[in-house]
Amino acid sequence: MEMVKIAGLVLGLSVSCAAAADFAIAVGNPIAANMPAMKSAAFAVRLENCTSETHAIEGSAEGIVNGERKSMELRFFAAQAPNAYVVGQTWPRAGTWIMAIRASCGETKAGAIVPVNAQGIVRESSRFFSRAPTKSEIDAMVGGSAQSTCPVTRGPAFTPPPPYPQVLQGGVFFGNPNLWVALLGDGEWHVHREKIAWWSTRFDGPQEPQPLTITGRRLDGDASPLKSDSAANGSHTRDMGWFIMTAVDFSTEGCWEITGHYKGEDLKFVVLVKGGSQ
């Protein structure tokens, strides 16, 4: 953790809801006039009610950029005021970010999860703890932010060639003649298991009982890989023609990228799962 002494810092801080005598983390926007060294400061932190000579602070920026989870170490710059620091802007301005902060004062711990945006910290959404925040709490906050940043696939719509169905009620077809898929609804799935129908002009239903494989990964956090049925079944109806019916299981909710693999063709799409199981 890099620390640099900065003089003349004025802090407007919001403190956690801990009791007045409890060790806690306070956060706020730094206010300083005509101080070039402060131009890169994103926000300020102060260790409240810490009288121990042994104290420490560290943290990480956790975010999602273009659908991918990112993690970066925070840089704390020590201010002239006791136990006060500013945090330098080390994370990209693109994407959605939260700050996970951990501090100690002697044997006592404290923590905070602080969302940030282009204007600074988001006070009303910040969370404070009398301990370090857990990984699940951090992931949950990042996942909540991910709902607005998950690049859910909603098109462009693909029109299959005859004799395949060219209009999908309640959704769109997505892909190309070599491999396309039915995307229903708004791209938000509220179940941990979902069936997916695929088509290809190269698919010979009666001759290919298990023609397609599926892989998947969570974009906004750690998760076990996507599971799919060992067999992808060829199916046929009068309205839909020959298609490949599959089913997938998600280990957790979040932003998921799904890839279908068929005869050298890979088709990817992204969904937001809100009802996964642990």
N, C-alpha and C positions, 0 to 999 in steps of 0.2 A: 504494500500500500504506500503510495507516494504522498508525502505531506510537505507543504510549503507554507511558511509564515506570511500572512498577509495582514497589514496594519489597517486600522480605521474602518473595520467592517461594522455595519449596522444591520441588525437582523430583525425581521418581522416574522416571528415564529409561531406556529401552532403546536401545542404540546398534546401528548396523549392524555387519556382520561385517568391516568394513575393518580393516586393520592399525592398530596403536596410533597410529602417526605420521601416518596418512592423514586428510585432511579428510573428514568424514562428517556426516550428519544423525542426531541422536538424538531420539526421541519418547517421551513418557510422560504420565501423568496428573498435573496440578498438585495439590500438597498445600499448602493455606494455611489458617490458622485465623483466624476473625474478620476477614476482609478482604472487605467488601462489593463492592469493585471486581472481585474474582475470581469472583463468582457466575456470570457468563456464560462463563467460560473452559471450553472443551471439552477441550483437551489442551495439552501443552507441547512445545516444540521447542528444541533446543540445537545450535549449530554446533560440532562437536568438532574440536579440533586446528587451529583457525583463528587464526593470529597476524598476519594481514594487517590493516591498518587499513581496507582496502577489502573489505567483505563485504555481501552482500544476500540477502534471502529473500523468496519470493513463492509463491503457490500458488492452487489452486482446489478447491472442493468439487464433485465430480462424482457425480450420483446419478440415481435413477429414482423418480419419484413418480406413482402412479396410471398406471403404464405409460409415462410420458413422460420422456425424458432431460432433465436439468436441469444447469446449470453456474453456479456462483457464485464470485466472488472471495473469497479468504480474507482475514481481518483479523488481522495479527500485532501483538501488544502487547509492546514491549520490557520485559524484567524488569531488576532491579538486577544480577543475576549477569551477567557478560560473555557476550555471544553467546547469550543465552537469551531466549525469547519464549513467550507463551501465545497461543493461537488462540481468538478469540471465536466463540461460537455464532451464525453468520449463516445457516445453512441450516435448512430445516424439519426438524422431528423426524419427520415422516412420511416414508416411503420408505426406500430403501437408499442409503448414501452411502460414498464413498471420498474421501480427501484426497490430491491430487497436489501435491507440494511440490518446489520447485526452489530451490537455493541456490548461492552462489558465494563463494569466498574468494580474493581476488586473481584469478588466471587459472584457478583450480581449481574444478571443478563437483561438485555432489552432488545427489542427488534421493531421493525416497521416495514410495511409494504406501501409504497407511494407511487401511484400512477402519475405520469407526466404527459404533457402535450406541448404544443408549440408556444403556449402562453406561460408554461411553468408547471408547478405541481398542481395536482387536483386534490385539494384539501378534503372535500366532502367524501371522496372515495378512498382516502387513506385509511390504513389499519395499523394499530399499534399493539405491541405485545410486551409482556413482562418476561420474555424469553426470546430466543431467536425464532423467526418464522420458519415453519416446516416446509419441506419441498412440496407437499400436497397443497398447502395454502398458497405458495407462490404459483404453482401450476394452475390452481383454480383462478387466481387473479389474472394470470396471462390468458387462460382459456376464456374468461369472461370478456377480455378485450378482443380476443380472437374472433368473437362472433361478428364484429364489425369489420374485421380485416381478412377473414377466411375467404379466399378467392373461389367461391362456389361456382361450379360450371353450370351455366344456364343457356349456353349456346356457343357459337352460332348454330342455328337449327340446320339439320341435314335432311334433305328430301330423298328418301330411298328410291331407287329405280323400280319400275314395274317388274314383276307382279307384287312386290312387297307393299305393305301399307305405307301411305305417304303422309298421313296425318295421325298424330297421337293425341287422343283425348286426355286432357289434363297434364300435358307435358310436351316434350320435344324429343325428336331423334337427334343424336349427336355422334359425329364420326365421319366416315367415308365409305365408299362401296366395299372396301376390303374388310371393314369392321365398324359397326355402329351399335349404339346402345340406346335404350329407352330411359330418359331422365324425366321422372314424374315430379310434380309439385314444384316447390321453390328451392329445392336443393338442400333442405334441412330435414334430416331423418330423425325420428323420435323413437327408434327401436334399436336394439343391439344386434338384431339379425334382420337382414334384408335380402329379398330376392331381386336379381338383376337379369333382364333379358337382353341378349345380344343377337345381332344378325351379321351375315356376310354373304355376298354374292358367290363366294367360293365354298360355302358350307353345303355339303351333301348329307342331309339329315340321316337317311337310312344307312349310310356307310360310315358315319362318324359319331359313335356313341359318346366319346369323351374328347372333344376336339379343342377345348379352350382352357387356359389356366389363368388364374387371377392372383395378383400380388397387391399389397397396399401398405401404406405407412402413414403415421400421424405426423402432420406438418408443424403443429404448435406445441409439441411436448413429447416426453418419452412415453412409449406404450409398447406392448407386445405387438408383433406383426399381425396384420390382418389374416384371419383364417377363412378359407373357402372350402366348400364341399370337395371331396376328392374326385367326384365325378360331376362333370358338366353335361347335363342331359340334353340331347336333341329333342325338340318338341315341335308339334305341328298343329295349327288350327286353320280353319277356313279363312278367317280374317287376317291372321298374322303370318301365314305361311310357315316355312321351316325357320326355327330360331333356336338359340341355345339358352336354356334356363339354368341359372346358377344361384347360389346363396352364399352370403358372406356373414361373418361374425366379427364384431368390433370389441376389442378388449376394454375400451373406455370411450367416453364421449370426447369430442374435439373435432378438429379440422383434419379430414382424411383424404389422401390421394389414392385413388383406385386405378389399377392398370390391368387391362385385359390383353392377353398374349395369344395370338392366333396366326399360324402360318407365316411367321416373320413380321406380322403387323402388331404394333403396340398402340393401344388407345388409352389415354389417361383422362380422368376427370376427377373433380374435387367435390366432396359433400361435407356438410357440417352435421355431425352426429350429436344429438342432445340427450339421448337416452341410453348410453352404453352401460355395460356392467363391468365391475372390477373383477 
